[in-house]
């Protein structure tokens, strides 16, 4: 079988390619060039915890050479900027918390890259994700500590039928052992954990300097405003509302008798609303842009997860109109942030998900965000 393998330059995708070669498949390695963001001050492009730099492309090429497979670099910078980077900045400016990995997987890897794989005559696209696919359905990885299914919910069933996840039944130590056995240069390479196009991890700086037309973003008094409590009493000032996310405690800069947390961000008034921890407990979530891989059967037990590696909570799901969801949790969840994903599971199967727009607290009232404030 001819298989295009997405090779990021990390150990996971390297091993995915290596195992497929061992299994006798005709493997073609493809590295996606997504951005030209420079490393942060004092960092190299190979700094631990970051990915997608020049060194990663060279590592991917080195692995492909060692495996004896063709290797191509696919320039997807324009598509990545529009689908991921522009959305990232816009979501922060709308008072939300973006999820770039969901956007990258749903649009870049399992749509555009899959189409390119078909153009190369491939029967399937393989990646190094920790997840499992079977008959157009998506399942969690066997190793739940490494499971990445939360980020993959936007994949269409048709695309899943043409996708392979060779690492879905493995643990990370097993993957590294395979890399060592295969003699791959990436065997001991550190994992990439941060947002790939923000090497210095300064999200606020990126938002301030990035807009869709490439001009300088907002800053100064345009984003400065008040820090207020839920009654609207002014507690202090901030220099940029997009520096704050729901659930944040550090960096608020307000002295109080009890710890204060960001409850929501109001971009229209440039206000950051803070309050006690219990006001972050959310029992009802409104979400939009719903995508179902498989709709639940009547009476089927469904669980919701509102962040990667977060607890899965039993829930009920209503569908009002226009791909919207109302998710009611049996146990309140903490800090359901607009812009993040709520992903729905039945056992180890991923049913689908949507983008959180607002959340209600267990004590009543809106817990975060605006129903229409975060880009789809």
N, C-alpha and C positions, 0 to 999 in steps of 0.2 A: 504494500500500500504506500502511495506517495503522501507524505505528511510534511506540511510546513510547521516548523517549530519556532515560536517567538522566543528569541534569545536576548535577554536583557543584559547579560554579562555577569549575572549572579550564579550562585551554585545551584539553585533550584532549577532554573531553565536549562542549565548546562547538563544536569543529570537527566532531566526529561528527554533531551535530545540524545544523550548517550544510551539510555535504556531502549529508546526506539530503534537506534542503529543496531544495538545488540539483538533486538528482536527480529531483525532482518528487513526492516522497512526502508524505503527510499526517503531519506530525510533531507529537507532543505532548511537551513537556518536563516532566519530573518531577524534583523535588529531594527527596531523602530527608533528613528531619530526624531525626538519629540520637542526639543528646545535647545537653546544656546545659552541658558542661564549660567553665568560664571559662578565658580565656587565662592563661598563667603570669605571674609578677611582671614588670612592665615590658614585657609583650607586648600587642599588640593582637590581636584575633581574626583579623586578616589577616597575622599574622607569617609571613615566608617559611618554607616547609617544613612548614606545618600546613594543615589543611583542615577543612571541615565546620562552620565558625562562621557567625555571622550575615552577615558580609561575603561569604562564599561563596554563600549563598542569594541575596543581593542581586545578586551578579555573574551568577549563573545566570538570575535574572529579567531582568536587563538584556540578556543575550544573547538570551533567548527573545523579548523585545520587539523587538530589532533584527532578528531573523529572521522576526518576524510569526507566531509560533506560540503556541498556548495553553500556559500554564505552571501547574503545580500543585506545592504543597509537601505531601509525604506524611509524616505523623508516625509514625515507626517506632521511637520512643524505647524503648518497653517491650520490643519484640522485640529491639532492638539490645542493650539492657542484659542481657537474659537470655542471648542467644546469643553475645554477644561480650565484653561487659565483665565479666559474672559469671564466664565461662569463663577470661578473662584472669587475674583475681585468683586463682581456684581453682587454675589450673595452676601459677602461681608458688608458691602455698602448698603444692602437692603436690611441689615440687622440680623442676618442669619449666620449659620456655621456650615460652610460647604463641605462636601465629601468628594474630593477630586478622584479618588480611586474608583468610586462607583461610576462616575462619568467616563473615566478612561476605559474601563472594562466594557461598559455598555455600548459606547460609541466607537472607540478606537480599535480595541483588540477583537471584539466579537461582532463587529460590523464591517468596518473599513478593512482591517487586516484579513478577516475571513474572506472578504470579497477578493482581495489580492491573492490569497491562497488558492481560491478557485481559479483565478486567471492563470496561475502557474500549473494548473491541472492537478492540484492536490485533492485527495479524498477527504482530508481532515486537517484541522488546525490544532496543534498541541501547545500547551503552556505549562509553566511550572507552578501553577496554583495548587494549593492544598484544598481540593474539593473532588467530588465524583459526579460523573454524568452517566446516565443510562436511559436509552430510549426517549431522548428529548426531555428528560427530567433531571433536576439538579439535586445533589445530596451533599451533606456535610462530609468533611474529611474524617477518616478514621481517627486521626490524632486531633482531638478537639482543641488542644492548646495551639495548634497551627492552622486550624480551619479558617479558610478565607471565603466561605460561601456567602457571608454577609455582603461582600463587595460585588458579588456576581449575579444578584437577583435580576438585573435588567436584561440578561441574555434571553433571547427568544428561543422557544422550543426548537425551531428549525435549526438555529445555530448550534444548540446543544447537541443535536444529532450529528453534527460535523465537528465536534470538539472533543479533545482528549486531554485528560488530566492524569498523566502517568504517576504522579506523586500522591494521589488521593488516599492510598492505603498505607502510606509510609509515615514514619516519624522523622524529625529533622536529623537525629543522629544516624538513622539508616540512610538518609539521603547523602549526608557527608561521607559515610562509609563507602557508598557507591562511587562518589566523586573521587575518593582516594584510590579505590580499586581501579577505576578507569583512567587514573593518572591525569585528571583534569586540573588545570591551573587555578580554578576557582574553588577548590576543595575546602579551603579554610577561609575563604573570603567572608567578611562580616555581612550580616543581613542589612538590607536597606529598610529603614523604619520611618523616615520623615517624608515630607512632601518633596518629590523629586526636583521640582522647578524652583524650590526655595532653599538652596543649600545652606544659608545661614540661619534658617528656621525663624526668620523675622517676618511673620505673616503680615503684620501691619505695614512694614516698609514696602513689601511687595504690592499690597493693595494701593498704597499711596502713590506708587510710581507706575501702576499698570492700568491702562484703560483699553477699550477695544480698538481705538484708533491710534494707539501707541503714544499718545500725548501724556504729559504728567497727570497723575490722578489728583484727587482732592487732598487738601491738607490745611493746616493752620486753622483759622476761625471757621472755615467751611465745615469742619467736622468736630470742632470743640463744642462742649455743652455742659449740662448739669448732671450730676449724680444725685438721684432722688430716691426717696422711699416710696412705698406703694401708694401713700396718700398724696404724693406729689411734693412733699417737703424737700427743699434743696439741702443736701448734705455736703456738697462739695462740687468741684469742677473736674472735668477731664479734658484732655487735649485732642482726642479722636475717638469717636464712638465705635469705630470698626476695630479698635484694639481689644474689645470686650466680647466674651462669648457666654452664653447661658451656662450657669454652674461654676463660673470662675470665682475664686476667692482672693487669690493673690493679685496685687497690683491695683486694687480699687482705690487705695489711698485715703480711706475714711476710718478714723478712730471711732470705735463704738464699744458698748458694754458687752456685746456678743458678736461673734463673727458674722460678717455680711457677705452675701453671695449675689452674683448677677442673676436676676430673675428674668429680665428681658431687655432688649435693646430697641429703642424707638428711633429709627433713622429720620423720620420727618421732623421731630422736635429735637433731635440730636441728644436724647436723654438716655442715660443708663440707669435702669431701675434695679435697686438692690433691696435685699431683705434677708430674713433668717433662713436657715437651712431647710426647715420644714416646708417652706413655700416652693421648694423645688420638687416636691413629690407630685407626680402627674399620673392621673388615673384614666384620662381620656385624651386621645391624640387624633387630630384632624390632619390628613395627609392628602397630597394630590399627585398626579402623574402615576397612578397605580399601574403596575405591570404584573400580570399573572403568568407564571409558567404553567401552573395547574391550579384551577380554582378548587377550594375545599369542597368536599361532599357535605350534604346536609347532616348536621350533627357531628362532623369530624372535629376532633380536638385540635385547636390551633394555638400556637404560641407566637409571641412577638418579641423581637429584639430591637432595641433602639440604638445600640452602638456595637462596634466590633468587640467581640469577647464579652459583651454584656450578658446578663442573665436572660434566659428565655422565659417569658411570663405568659401563663394562660390568658387567653383573651377571646373576645367576640369581635366580629368585623361586620360593619354595615357599609354598603356602597350606595351613597345618595345618587349622584349623577356625575357625568363628565370625568370619569377616572378618579374620583375622589373616594377616600376611605375614612371611616370613623372607627378607630380601634379603641375598645374599652378593656382596660387591663384589670385582671382579678386582684392584683397587688400593685400599688402605686410604684412607678418607676421614677428614678431620679434624673432630673435635668434633661427632659426631652427637648432638644434644641432644634428650632426651625432650620431647615437646610440639610439636616442629617436624614438618614434613612430609617424607616421602620420596616423591618424584614420579617416575614411571616413563615413559620415552619409547621409541619405536621410530622412529628417524630424527627427523623434525620433528613427529611425532604424539605427543600426550600420551595415554598409555594409561590412567592412573589414578594413585592414590596412597593413602597411609595416614599415620597419626600415629605417630611414633617413640615406642616405649616404653622400649627399652633397646638398648645397643650393646655388642658384644664387641670388645676391642682385638686388634690383629694379634699381640700378644705373649701373648694368652690372658687370660681373666677378663673380668668385666663392666666395661665402660668408663664407663657412665653410667646413672643413673636406676634406677628400680624397674619391674618388669614390670607392676605393677598400680597404680602410684602417681599417674598423671596422668589427669585426667578425660577422658572421650571427648568 
